[in-house]
Amino acid sequence: MILDGVAIVDEFAEAFPMTAARLIVTAGSARWAEIAGRTVCGYATSVIGCDAEVAVERRLSDRETPDGRPGVSVLAFAFSRDALEKAVVNRVGQCVMTCPTTACYNGLPTLDGKTITVGGRLRYFGDGRQISKRLAGRRFWRIPVMDGEFVCEETFGTTKGVAGGNVILMGTDPAGALAAAEEAAAAMRTIADVILPFPGGIARSGSKVGSKYKGLRASSNAAYAPSLRGLVPSDLPAEVRCAYEIVIDGLTLQAVERATAAGVRAAIRGDRGLVAVTSGNYGGKLGPFHVRLHDVLKA
């Protein structure tokens, strides 16, 4: 498949199931809501080495939040509900409760008891002076802090999400390849229910499973490293000097597929020296969800 002069390799991204939650973080101003959102997402790029994969989904207007203040929607993914709860409690406690004027609310339905306890754990910071309020069947905790109160919902709904969708962009010019990746990431962020957990949505250190060193779960994806061409088997076309990977996590497989298609179409527009687009997989052994580039682009 050739689109706008760029080869679309007949490959698939191999995605896998994870448990996800949505946090609605609000504040007295959009600036502080965004600061809290960025902070709570720190060091959350990959579960290879982090407690969760977390990123801001989108900004929220004061008409979209429970308390009528500006906010951000944050999605968090982990391998299990227990792992997700631990990560979210730690991150909200250290990064949202500490941020001036903020509050934190559940952004997913709480169905079939599939929830994690967040405010119900953070309430102990109030040292016995925390206050519980129940509104419309939802319980909130008011925790005294130095600029007033930190309000946090007791429980957050969870759902089975999909992580590990990806595209790899390969180009002759590093600056052009990065520009294409930036355009792809921007287009993907317009799709609901997805996040791009790496810095700016883009990863230069794509990984493979395993390592020659005992104890390492992952290592550099040598097949896409230009400096190793000639030393190891390479998947890079001869003229390629740079490759960037974009990893996509979503609440549904369909959302990941839509983001993949939107990102590829945005990346190939214009003359940025892009040679080919592919996806990384492990022969179908890692995850049950296969996001095939040709199929999503035809759809």
Secondary structure, DSSP 8 states (H G I E B T S, - for coil): -EETTEEE-S-EEEEEEEEEEEEEEE-SSHHHHHHHHHHHTTT-S-TTTSS-EEEEEEEE-TTSSTTSS-EEEEEEEESSHHHHHHHHHHHIIIIITTSTT-EEEE-S---TT-EEESHHHHGGGGTT--EEEEETTEEEEEEEETTEEEEEESEEEEEEEEEEEEEEEEESSHHHHHHHHHHHHHHHTTSTTEE--SGGG-BSS-EEE--SSTT-SEEE-GGG-GGGBTTB---S-TT--EEEEEEEEESSHHHHHHHHHHHHHHHHSS-S-EEEEE---STTSS-SEEEEHHHHHH-
